Amino acid sequence: MSHKKITLKRLIERSIPLELEVAIHPVSNGIIILNYPGIGADADGYNNKYGKIADFLQEKNIGTVIRIGNRDFDEDDDFFGLPYPETMIDNFKHLIDYSLDNAEDLCGNINPKLYLMGFSAGAGVVASLANYHPSIEKLLLIAPAEDAGREVIKKGLEKFTGEVYITVGMGDTVVFPEAGKRFYDWAKNAKVRKVEYVPYCDHQFKGENNGRILSKAPLWAFARDTTFPSPENGKILYD
């Protein structure tokens, strides 16, 4: 399937441009799906899993998928010293704003529906920004972590009245399965809230079966797939 990569620039302190690498998989149906990975992951993810998921959704005409990395600013980075998680949250806000400002070109509709999905720390950011704009209708939180800050996440989810879908592996030793229940409880005003626990699955959804399950999570959240978390007809993400 077709996609393009672009670089967005967000001005930070002293008007220094922070470059954000973005991949866009276009579909003209008025829906935009924004994907945010875990800390330190690029837009593609391990074995290009996010690219493969985006292709899968594009093939099924679910919506335009826009992928961004979640850059970690370490001691060797030119931007070392940027506050984290504030920078992580601001980067995703910038992507939301870009998507809304360019919606007609991206998805064929000037007033798009926005669906947000995130993995681990990225899921926490998605949750914290759930109420950022009224166009945001659905959230998919995969193995959600609290790196964005528990209070800002809780506040974002409590105010959200759309649909929230959460999935976490029963063998997750990073956020642990209990994370699913916490995020579910915080989304108390959502018109739809669901949580699914995947057996024999770790934090990264490793293995062919778990990869297939991961590929179907957006279909569950955004296209009412009732077979999730079965791996049947899911896309192979890992060799």
FIMARKOL-134396 format. One record per residue (C-alpha): residue number from 0; residue in one letter; z negated, y negated, x negated. Coordinates in nm, 3 decimals, decimal comma. Last residue first. Layout:
<timis>
TIMI   pos   code        zz        yy        xx
TIMI   NUM      A         Z         Y         X
...
</timis>
This chain:
<timis>
TIMI   pos   code        zz        yy        xx
TIMI   238      D    -1,110     1,288    -0,913
TIMI   237      Y    -1,314     1,052    -0,695
TIMI   236      L    -1,215     0,854    -0,387
TIMI   235      I    -1,056     1,124    -0,170
TIMI   234      K    -0,989     0,965     0,170
TIMI   233      G    -1,166     1,089     0,480
TIMI   232      N    -0,991     1,321     0,726
TIMI   231      E    -1,307     1,533     0,763
TIMI   230      P    -1,596     1,398     0,553
TIMI   229      S    -1,827     1,395     0,858
TIMI   228      P    -2,058     1,094     0,859
TIMI   227      F    -1,886     0,967     1,075
TIMI   226      T    -1,691     1,146     1,350
TIMI   225      T    -1,731     0,871     1,613
TIMI   224      D    -1,490     0,624     1,453
TIMI   223      R    -1,551     0,296     1,638
TIMI   222      A    -1,300     0,091     1,436
TIMI   221      F    -1,518    -0,150     1,237
TIMI   220      A    -1,843     0,031     1,165
TIMI   219      W    -1,729     0,392     1,184
TIMI   218      L    -1,391     0,316     1,026
TIMI   217      P    -1,573     0,121     0,754
TIMI   216      A    -1,791     0,427     0,678
TIMI   215      K    -1,490     0,658     0,653
TIMI   214      S    -1,426     0,604     0,281
TIMI   213      L    -1,792     0,675     0,209
TIMI   212      I    -1,769     1,013     0,383
TIMI   211      R    -1,466     1,107     0,174
TIMI   210      G    -1,655     1,006    -0,138
TIMI   209      N    -1,952     1,214    -0,023
TIMI   208      N    -1,729     1,519     0,009
TIMI   207      E    -1,559     1,467    -0,327
TIMI   206      G    -1,877     1,404    -0,524
TIMI   205      K    -2,089     1,097    -0,580
TIMI   204      F    -2,202     0,872    -0,293
TIMI   203      Q    -2,338     0,625    -0,551
TIMI   202      H    -2,698     0,623    -0,425
TIMI   201      D    -2,713     1,001    -0,389
TIMI   200      C    -2,589     1,228    -0,108
TIMI   199      Y    -2,702     1,577    -0,013
TIMI   198      P    -2,747     1,464     0,348
TIMI   197      V    -2,602     1,130     0,468
TIMI   196      Y    -2,840     0,919     0,675
TIMI   195      E    -2,679     0,712     0,952
TIMI   194      V    -2,815     0,386     1,092
TIMI   193      K    -2,696     0,199     1,398
TIMI   192      R    -2,743    -0,148     1,538
TIMI   191      V    -2,544    -0,296     1,827
TIMI   190      K    -2,630    -0,621     2,007
TIMI   189      A    -2,819    -0,726     1,694
TIMI   188      N    -3,150    -0,900     1,765
TIMI   187      K    -3,372    -0,653     1,580
TIMI   186      A    -3,162    -0,641     1,264
TIMI   185      W    -3,483    -0,639     1,057
TIMI   184      D    -3,572    -0,291     1,186
TIMI   183      Y    -3,237    -0,147     1,078
TIMI   182      F    -3,274    -0,302     0,732
TIMI   181      R    -3,613    -0,137     0,692
TIMI   180      K    -3,500     0,198     0,836
TIMI   179      G    -3,202     0,227     0,603
TIMI   178      A    -3,411     0,128     0,303
TIMI   177      E    -3,637     0,427     0,374
TIMI   176      P    -3,358     0,654     0,247
TIMI   175      F    -3,440     0,555    -0,112
TIMI   174      V    -3,316     0,230    -0,271
TIMI   173      V    -3,251     0,387    -0,613
TIMI   172      T    -3,341     0,755    -0,562
TIMI   171      D    -3,079     0,814    -0,291
TIMI   170      G    -3,089     1,182    -0,198
TIMI   169      M    -3,083     1,123     0,178
TIMI   168      G    -2,788     0,893     0,121
TIMI   167      V    -2,775     0,560     0,304
TIMI   166      T    -2,575     0,418     0,593
TIMI   165      I    -2,620     0,102     0,794
TIMI   164      Y    -2,408    -0,043     1,077
TIMI   163      V    -2,490    -0,384     1,227
TIMI   162      E    -2,309    -0,541     1,523
TIMI   161      G    -2,343    -0,906     1,626
TIMI   160      T    -2,658    -1,102     1,712
TIMI   159      F    -2,771    -1,200     1,361
TIMI   158      K    -3,083    -1,415     1,334
TIMI   157      E    -3,312    -1,130     1,227
TIMI   156      L    -3,055    -1,011     0,974
TIMI   155      G    -3,037    -1,341     0,786
TIMI   154      K    -3,413    -1,392     0,785
TIMI   153      K    -3,481    -1,041     0,658
TIMI   152      I    -3,226    -1,082     0,379
TIMI   151      V    -3,364    -1,423     0,278
TIMI   150      E    -3,719    -1,283     0,279
TIMI   149      R    -3,640    -0,965     0,087
TIMI   148      G    -3,453    -1,135    -0,196
TIMI   147      A    -3,086    -1,095    -0,296
TIMI   146      D    -3,186    -0,789    -0,499
TIMI   145      E    -3,301    -0,614    -0,178
TIMI   144      A    -3,077    -0,308    -0,181
TIMI   143      P    -2,859    -0,159     0,094
TIMI   142      A    -2,718     0,194     0,046
TIMI   141      I    -2,408     0,085     0,242
TIMI   140      L    -2,449    -0,209     0,482
TIMI   139      L    -2,157    -0,256     0,721
TIMI   138      L    -2,175    -0,579     0,917
TIMI   137      K    -1,984    -0,693     1,225
TIMI   136      E    -1,906    -1,017     1,408
TIMI   135      I    -1,893    -1,296     1,150
TIMI   134      S    -1,682    -1,574     1,307
TIMI   133      P    -2,002    -1,761     1,397
TIMI   132      H    -2,066    -1,845     1,030
TIMI   131      Y    -2,361    -1,790     0,792
TIMI   130      N    -2,559    -1,569     1,032
TIMI   129      A    -2,504    -1,246     0,843
TIMI   128      L    -2,536    -1,423     0,508
TIMI   127      S    -2,857    -1,247     0,398
TIMI   126      A    -2,721    -0,915     0,523
TIMI   125      V    -2,402    -0,948     0,319
TIMI   124      V    -2,611    -1,035     0,013
TIMI   123      G    -2,824    -0,725     0,066
TIMI   122      A    -2,511    -0,513     0,103
TIMI   121      G    -2,386    -0,650    -0,229
TIMI   120      A    -2,710    -0,539    -0,392
TIMI   119      S    -2,634    -0,182    -0,277
TIMI   118      F    -2,282    -0,177    -0,127
TIMI   117      G    -2,141    -0,442     0,101
TIMI   116      M    -1,932    -0,484     0,412
TIMI   115      L    -1,855    -0,795     0,612
TIMI   114      Y    -1,632    -0,814     0,921
TIMI   113      L    -1,489    -1,154     1,008
TIMI   112      K    -1,286    -1,212     1,325
TIMI   111      P    -1,021    -1,469     1,256
TIMI   110      N    -0,956    -1,813     1,407
TIMI   109      I    -0,636    -1,933     1,236
TIMI   108      N    -0,478    -1,594     1,297
TIMI   107      G    -0,211    -1,412     1,096
TIMI   106      C    -0,449    -1,225     0,866
TIMI   105      L    -0,444    -1,392     0,523
TIMI   104      D    -0,203    -1,679     0,583
TIMI   103      E    -0,373    -1,774     0,910
TIMI   102      A    -0,719    -1,727     0,760
TIMI   101      N    -0,681    -1,958     0,463
TIMI   100      D    -0,981    -2,187     0,522
TIMI    99      L    -1,179    -1,902     0,679
TIMI    98      S    -1,114    -1,665     0,391
TIMI    97      Y    -1,190    -1,930     0,130
TIMI    96      D    -1,519    -2,013     0,303
TIMI    95      I    -1,618    -1,645     0,314
TIMI    94      L    -1,528    -1,606    -0,055
TIMI    93      H    -1,733    -1,913    -0,148
TIMI    92      K    -2,026    -1,773     0,047
TIMI    91      F    -1,988    -1,454    -0,157
TIMI    90      N    -2,014    -1,648    -0,483
TIMI    89      D    -2,309    -1,848    -0,351
TIMI    88      I    -2,505    -1,529    -0,275
TIMI    87      M    -2,455    -1,380    -0,623
TIMI    86      T    -2,527    -1,717    -0,782
TIMI    85      E    -2,857    -1,746    -0,594
TIMI    84      P    -2,954    -1,390    -0,695
TIMI    83      Y    -2,951    -1,466    -0,989
TIMI    82      P    -2,983    -1,810    -1,140
TIMI    81      L    -2,717    -1,895    -1,398
TIMI    80      G    -2,874    -1,870    -1,744
TIMI    79      F    -2,587    -1,692    -1,916
TIMI    78      F    -2,257    -1,849    -1,809
TIMI    77      D    -2,071    -1,780    -2,132
TIMI    76      D    -2,198    -1,421    -2,108
TIMI    75      D    -2,357    -1,244    -2,403
TIMI    74      E    -2,707    -1,269    -2,259
TIMI    73      D    -2,605    -1,117    -1,927
TIMI    72      F    -2,453    -1,269    -1,614
TIMI    71      D    -2,375    -0,978    -1,381
TIMI    70      R    -2,053    -1,014    -1,186
TIMI    69      N    -2,028    -0,886    -0,832
TIMI    68      G    -1,654    -0,831    -0,796
TIMI    67      I    -1,447    -0,936    -0,496
TIMI    66      R    -1,241    -0,744    -0,242
TIMI    65      I    -1,051    -0,884     0,056
TIMI    64      V    -0,936    -0,637     0,321
TIMI    63      T    -0,700    -0,759     0,592
TIMI    62      G    -0,775    -0,557     0,902
TIMI    61      I    -0,799    -0,211     1,059
TIMI    60      N    -0,423    -0,145     1,035
TIMI    59      K    -0,478     0,223     0,949
TIMI    58      E    -0,283     0,194     0,624
TIMI    57      Q    -0,475    -0,126     0,543
TIMI    56      L    -0,806     0,051     0,595
TIMI    55      F    -0,708     0,332     0,356
TIMI    54      D    -0,566     0,084     0,104
TIMI    53      A    -0,899    -0,104     0,111
TIMI    52      I    -1,090     0,222     0,062
TIMI    51      K    -0,868     0,308    -0,235
TIMI    50      G    -0,919    -0,035    -0,392
TIMI    49      Y    -1,293    -0,004    -0,340
TIMI    48      K    -1,294     0,337    -0,509
TIMI    47      N    -1,092     0,219    -0,809
TIMI    46      N    -1,240     0,504    -1,019
TIMI    45      Y    -1,570     0,312    -1,023
TIMI    44      G    -1,534    -0,026    -0,853
TIMI    43      D    -1,213    -0,223    -0,799
TIMI    42      A    -1,362    -0,571    -0,746
TIMI    41      D    -1,584    -0,539    -1,052
TIMI    40      A    -1,934    -0,395    -1,045
TIMI    39      G    -2,222    -0,566    -1,228
TIMI    38      I    -2,454    -0,574    -0,931
TIMI    37      G    -2,330    -0,373    -0,634
TIMI    36      P    -2,006    -0,426    -0,446
TIMI    35      Y    -1,900    -0,697    -0,196
TIMI    34      N    -1,619    -0,629     0,055
TIMI    33      L    -1,479    -0,882     0,302
TIMI    32      I    -1,289    -0,754     0,607
TIMI    31      I    -1,060    -1,004     0,780
TIMI    30      I    -0,930    -0,946     1,133
TIMI    29      G    -0,655    -1,141     1,311
TIMI    28      N    -0,406    -0,852     1,318
TIMI    27      S    -0,162    -0,938     1,039
TIMI    26      V    -0,277    -0,702     0,761
TIMI    25      P    -0,308    -0,808     0,396
TIMI    24      H    -0,479    -0,622     0,108
TIMI    23      I    -0,627    -0,901    -0,109
TIMI    22      A    -0,795    -0,860    -0,448
TIMI    21      V    -1,027    -1,130    -0,590
TIMI    20      E    -1,141    -1,226    -0,940
TIMI    19      L    -1,393    -1,509    -0,933
TIMI    18      E    -1,377    -1,779    -1,200
TIMI    17      L    -1,672    -2,017    -1,242
TIMI    16      P    -1,537    -2,367    -1,296
TIMI    15      I    -1,774    -2,608    -1,475
TIMI    14      S    -1,837    -2,917    -1,262
TIMI    13      R    -2,154    -3,001    -1,460
TIMI    12      E    -2,331    -2,722    -1,273
TIMI    11      I    -2,106    -2,491    -1,069
TIMI    10      L    -1,751    -2,531    -0,942
TIMI     9      R    -1,605    -2,221    -0,781
TIMI     8      K    -1,263    -2,106    -0,896
TIMI     7      L    -1,077    -1,829    -0,717
TIMI     6      T    -0,853    -1,597    -0,915
TIMI     5      I    -0,589    -1,391    -0,738
TIMI     4      K    -0,495    -1,025    -0,706
TIMI     3      K    -0,231    -0,894    -0,471
TIMI     2      H    -0,206    -0,596    -0,240
TIMI     1      S     0,056    -0,359    -0,110
TIMI     0      M     0,000     0,000     0,000
</timis>
